[in-house]
């Protein structure tokens, strides 16, 4: 059996040695608000509250008109 050849790896240095030109992420507060409002938008005209059954499918598993409404609400929320 032959020995595997030695491999040398390059070092990037410690993370604190990186230049300060790296862009820091901006605040996401607007995005967080949009995400919190999304469920309320989805259930508009479908359910009375966040714990209510959306009734997306009937007892036999077929989609109800409420499912179409939820999908339309989701699309409207995505468009803004």
C-alpha positions as CSV (number, residue, x, y, z in Angstrom):
1,X,0.0,0.0,0.0
2,X,1.4,3.4,-0.9
3,X,1.0,6.5,1.3
4,X,-1.3,9.3,0.1
5,X,0.6,12.4,-1.1
6,X,0.8,15.4,1.3
7,X,-1.6,18.2,0.5
8,X,-1.0,21.8,1.6
9,X,-4.0,24.0,2.2
10,X,-4.0,27.7,1.8
11,X,-5.0,29.8,4.8
12,X,-7.3,32.7,4.6
13,X,-6.3,34.0,8.0
14,X,-8.5,34.6,11.0
15,X,-12.0,36.1,10.4
16,X,-10.9,39.3,12.3
17,X,-8.1,39.8,9.8
18,X,-10.7,40.4,7.0
19,X,-10.9,43.9,5.6
20,X,-13.7,46.2,6.8
21,X,-15.1,46.5,3.3
22,X,-17.6,43.7,3.8
23,X,-21.2,44.9,3.6
24,X,-23.2,44.4,6.7
25,X,-26.8,43.3,6.4
26,X,-29.4,46.1,6.7
27,X,-32.3,46.1,9.1
28,X,-35.0,43.6,8.4
29,X,-37.7,45.2,10.4
30,X,-39.9,46.0,7.4
31,X,-39.6,42.4,6.2
32,X,-40.5,41.1,9.7
33,X,-43.7,43.2,9.7
34,X,-44.6,41.9,6.2
35,X,-44.1,38.3,7.4
36,X,-46.3,38.9,10.4
37,X,-49.1,40.4,8.3
38,X,-49.0,37.6,5.8
39,X,-51.3,35.1,7.7
40,X,-53.9,37.9,8.3
41,X,-54.0,38.6,4.6
42,X,-54.4,34.9,3.8
43,X,-57.4,34.5,6.0
44,X,-59.3,37.6,4.9
45,X,-62.8,36.6,4.0
46,X,-62.1,33.0,4.9
47,X,-61.9,32.7,8.7
48,X,-62.7,34.8,11.8
49,X,-59.4,34.4,13.6
50,X,-56.0,32.8,13.6
51,X,-57.2,29.6,15.3
52,X,-60.2,29.1,13.0
53,X,-60.4,26.2,10.5
54,X,-59.9,27.6,7.0
55,X,-62.0,24.8,5.6
56,X,-59.8,24.4,2.5
57,X,-61.0,20.8,1.9
58,X,-64.3,19.1,2.4
59,X,-64.9,15.8,4.1
60,X,-64.1,13.8,1.0
61,X,-60.8,15.7,0.5
62,X,-61.9,17.9,-2.4
63,X,-60.9,21.6,-2.4
64,X,-63.6,24.0,-1.3
65,X,-64.2,27.6,-2.6
66,X,-62.3,28.7,0.5
67,X,-59.1,27.2,-0.9
68,X,-59.5,29.3,-4.0
69,X,-60.0,32.4,-1.8
70,X,-56.9,31.6,0.2
71,X,-54.9,31.1,-3.0
72,X,-56.1,34.5,-4.3
73,X,-55.3,36.1,-1.0
74,X,-51.8,34.6,-1.1
75,X,-51.2,35.9,-4.6
76,X,-52.4,39.4,-3.7
77,X,-50.1,39.4,-0.7
78,X,-47.1,38.4,-2.9
79,X,-47.9,41.1,-5.4
80,X,-48.1,43.7,-2.6
